[in-house]
Amino acid sequence: MKNQEHIIKASIQGDQRAQRELYEAYRVRWFMVSMRYGKNRMQAEDILQEGLVNIYRNLKSYDATRAAFSTWSTRVLINAALAYLKKSSWNDALTNLDDLHDQQDSDETIYDKLSAKELTKLIQDLPVGYRLTFNMYVVEGYKHKEIAEALGISVGTSKSQLARARRELRNKLESQLTASGHE
């Protein structure tokens, strides 16, 4: 990509060629983020579309001294994903699990045996609350307090959702690997 700063400035000024170049440079990254938050490809495409609108609409607020463009645009896209899912009533799927204790994962190496595509599909199949918390914490690096604020849940619920997501993923992975003879 040419000078990224120049492309961003030209995009802000409405240069469609620069906007297209910016899109081409980040489209795979943005789509993969959308796939992690969407339940399926169609939902991911909707999330991406809304995210792109927000990225280009808010491009003038991007500050290169505060974050890399990839980091900033991913954050905008995640916020768009959360807004999209809120409109889709995901909030009803989150239950208050404050009483549960956060359980530790005993076997993280099982993830190494899967391709990114297989793991993405398993994540997509998680219930929405688990999927959001897992993506935000494990993939995006949010803290439980940030997740709780973004999703309108308690920190304890965030931790419980993550523990349940990990347990469900581990069970699905073990079943899949056992069925395919990888163990």
C-alpha positions in Angstrom: 0.0 0.0 0.0 1.2 3.5 -0.8 1.8 5.9 2.0 -1.0 5.0 4.4 -1.3 8.5 5.8 -1.8 9.9 2.3 -4.4 7.2 1.5 -6.3 8.0 4.7 -6.2 11.7 4.0 -7.4 11.2 0.5 -10.2 8.9 1.7 -11.4 11.5 4.2 -11.6 14.0 1.3 -13.8 11.5 -0.6 -11.3 10.1 -3.1 -13.0 6.8 -4.1 -9.8 5.3 -5.4 -8.1 5.9 -2.1 -11.1 4.5 -0.2 -11.0 1.4 -2.4 -7.2 1.0 -1.8 -7.8 1.2 1.9 -10.5 -1.4 1.7 -8.4 -3.7 -0.4 -5.5 -3.5 2.1 -7.7 -4.4 5.1 -10.7 -6.4 3.7 -9.4 -9.8 4.7 -8.6 -8.7 8.3 -12.0 -6.9 8.6 -13.9 -9.9 7.2 -12.2 -12.3 9.6 -13.2 -10.1 12.5 -16.7 -10.0 11.2 -16.8 -13.8 10.8 -15.8 -14.2 14.4 -18.7 -12.1 15.6 -21.3 -13.2 13.1 -23.2 -16.5 13.4 -22.8 -17.2 9.7 -21.4 -15.7 6.6 -24.5 -13.7 5.8 -24.5 -12.1 9.3 -20.7 -11.5 9.0 -21.3 -9.7 5.7 -23.9 -7.5 7.4 -21.6 -6.7 10.2 -18.8 -5.9 7.8 -21.0 -3.5 5.8 -22.1 -1.7 9.0 -18.5 -1.6 10.2 -17.2 -0.2 6.9 -19.8 2.6 7.0 -18.6 3.5 10.5 -14.9 3.2 9.6 -15.3 5.6 6.6 -17.7 7.9 8.5 -15.3 8.2 11.4 -12.1 8.2 9.5 -11.5 11.9 10.3 -11.3 11.0 14.0 -8.5 8.5 13.5 -5.3 9.6 15.2 -2.1 7.9 14.1 -0.4 9.0 17.3 -2.8 7.0 19.5 -3.1 3.7 17.6 -2.2 1.9 14.4 -4.9 2.2 11.7 -5.4 -1.6 11.9 -6.0 -1.4 15.6 -8.4 1.6 15.3 -10.4 0.1 12.4 -10.7 -3.2 14.2 -12.1 -1.5 17.3 -14.6 0.4 15.1 -15.6 -2.9 13.5 -16.0 -4.6 16.8 -18.2 -1.8 18.0 -20.3 -2.1 14.9 -20.6 -5.9 15.4 -21.8 -5.3 19.0 -24.3 -2.7 17.8 -25.5 -5.1 15.1 -25.9 -7.9 17.5 -27.7 -5.7 20.0 -30.2 -4.9 17.4 -30.6 -8.6 16.8 -31.6 -9.1 20.5 -28.5 -10.9 21.6 -28.9 -9.3 25.0 -31.7 -11.7 25.8 -29.3 -14.6 25.3 -27.0 -13.4 28.0 -27.9 -14.7 31.4 -26.7 -13.6 34.8 -24.1 -16.1 35.8 -22.5 -14.3 38.7 -22.9 -17.3 41.0 -20.7 -19.5 38.9 -17.0 -19.8 39.5 -14.6 -19.1 36.7 -13.1 -22.5 35.7 -9.6 -22.9 34.5 -8.8 -24.5 31.2 -6.7 -27.6 31.6 -5.9 -28.3 27.9 -5.2 -25.4 25.6 -3.0 -27.5 23.2 -6.1 -28.9 21.5 -6.6 -25.6 19.7 -3.3 -26.2 17.9 -4.6 -29.2 16.1 -7.3 -27.2 14.2 -7.1 -24.9 11.2 -8.2 -21.3 11.6 -11.2 -22.0 9.5 -12.3 -24.9 11.6 -11.8 -22.9 14.8 -13.8 -20.0 13.4 -16.7 -22.3 12.6 -16.7 -23.7 16.1 -16.7 -20.2 17.6 -19.5 -19.2 15.3 -21.6 -22.1 16.6 -21.3 -20.9 20.2 -24.3 -19.3 21.8 -24.1 -15.5 21.2 -23.2 -14.5 24.7 -20.3 -17.0 24.8 -19.2 -16.0 21.3 -19.0 -12.3 22.1 -17.2 -12.8 25.4 -14.8 -15.4 23.9 -13.9 -13.1 20.9 -13.5 -10.0 23.0 -11.4 -11.6 25.7 -9.3 -14.3 23.9 -9.1 -12.9 20.4 -9.3 -9.1 20.8 -7.6 -8.8 24.3 -10.4 -6.9 26.1 -10.4 -7.1 29.9 -13.5 -8.4 31.7 -14.4 -4.9 32.9 -14.3 -3.6 29.3 -16.4 -6.5 28.1 -18.9 -6.0 30.9 -19.3 -2.3 30.1 -19.6 -3.0 26.3 -22.2 -5.7 26.7 -24.1 -4.2 29.7 -23.3 -7.2 32.0 -21.4 -7.7 35.2 -17.8 -8.7 35.3 -18.8 -12.0 36.9 -21.1 -12.7 34.0 -18.3 -12.0 31.6 -16.0 -14.4 33.4 -18.7 -17.0 33.5 -19.6 -16.6 29.9 -15.9 -17.0 29.0 -15.5 -20.2 31.2 -18.6 -21.7 29.6 -17.4 -20.8 26.1 -14.1 -22.4 26.7 -15.7 -25.5 28.1 -18.1 -25.8 25.2 -15.3 -25.3 22.7 -13.1 -27.8 24.4 -16.0 -30.4 24.4 -16.7 -29.7 20.7 -13.0 -29.9 19.8 -12.5 -33.2 21.7 -15.6 -34.7 20.0 -14.4 -33.5 16.6 -10.8 -34.7 17.1 -11.9 -38.1 18.5 -14.3 -38.6 15.5 -11.6 -37.7 13.0 -8.9 -39.8 14.7 -6.5 -36.9 15.5 -5.9 -38.0 19.1 
